[in-house]
Amino acid sequence: MNLIFEVVTDLLAEIWRLINEMSPYILFGLLIAGLLHITISKKIYNSFSRNDITSVLKASLFGIPLPLCSCGVIPVAALLKREGAGRGPVMSFLVSTPTTGVDSILATYSLLGPLFAVMRPVAALFTGVFAGLITNLSQKDKEKKYNIDFSCTMCELSSPHTHSFIEKIKKMFKYAFYDLVDDIGKWLIIGIVIGGFIGYFVPSWLIEQYLGNPVLAYFIMLAVGIPMYVCATGSIPIAASLIMKGLTPGAGLVFLIAGPATNTATLSFIGGKLGKKSLVIYLATIVFSAVLFGIIVDWLWSLLGKDINLITGGMEMLPSWLKISSSILLIGLILYTFLKESGEKVEGMGRIFKVPDMECEHCKRTIDSEIKKLDGVENVNINLKTKEVEVIGNIPEEKVISAIENAGYSVEK
């Protein structure tokens, strides 16, 4: 009994350590993401609506700081495609955006140090641009120019209007500390718990013996990461725990690229909306770039004398009270979104549609906004846990299905 108690307390201590190391930077990153959300106009997407290298580069650069996971990026990419954006920029945006974000860059530094904090966004930029350029080369409509019309980030209205400073601040905090926390909270906790289990239960010799060969480790990390759904921030404690046990830094970066960039829903979207050729390009560029940057990171780390400070957390200067209070605040925010979500109910008063690839709060907002544009809709209730969308009003079923599909999602029939 004493042994079980000791194991549980030590495991919880390891999980708590990981949370403490990440929380201050995650909260700061969320705040910056909220600021970006209210200050950057959606019409900036017009600047990469051509199928040329400039649009591809802009799409990748714009996608890198956005805190969207490989699930949340789907509706944005679907909207870009539907409104006429070129396949190259859409592909670049799809690859770069979920691989990293302003919140995950800071969290990466907190657990994995300066080398990863720099190389991760660089790898995301290269992979996105590479994928976009290859896609452009396979297309013929390179000079076609489109005009993409986006609604206001504050209220979704497209007509000219303004918002007060107070309204913007409220929206910034709601987006940062509720919407985004709801998107990443579950995956962040899963990642930290897995990282805690690896840190406590997995012996170093096991990693060194079976993943000590870099080439083998690269492809094992690809095999694990590509089908797995994990956000850019949630992948960090998993990679950090494996690296601390003996996994090469390069193999850790392979997981940090492949894991957040892909999942089965993203693969299905690209294959269905952009075509099989685009799906092959998408997977091939991610695999190539992940392995390439894995090799580069291992080479750089060797060249720099395998300094452990380059691949370990950079938060030693932060006081304990700040780490602990940040952890308590972050856990409180995550628990609040969990409890809030559990209160959502589909009332059964309207038509109910099953949307299997709806995963996060961003998905919910996108579908809700798209359906409410239809005439005759009185109310929309969405339950993320059951993946059900209830539409109340006098409206044909096929119009609702079309709206959901236009948002980038599928309806189970």
Secondary structure, DSSP 8 states (H G I E B T S, - for coil): -HHHHHHHHHHHHHHHHHHHHHHHHHHHHHHHHHHHHHHS-GGGGGGG-SSSHHHHHHHHHHHTTS---TTTHHHHHHHHHHTT--HHHHHHHHHHHHH--HHHHHHHHHHHHHHHHHHHHHHHHHHHHHHHHHHHHT-S-TT---------TTT---SS----HHHHHHHHHHIIIIIHHHHHHHHHHHHHHHHHHHHHHS-HHHHHHHH-SHHHHHHHHHHHHTT----TTTHHHHHHHHHHTT--HHHHHHHHHHHHH--HHHHHHIIIII-HHHHHHHHHHHHHHHHHHHHHHHHHHHHTT--GGGSS-S-TTS-HHHHHHHHHHHHHHHHHHHHHHHT----SSSEEEE-TT--SHHHHHHHHHHHHTSTTEEEEEEETTTTEEEEEES--HHHHHHHHHHTT---B-
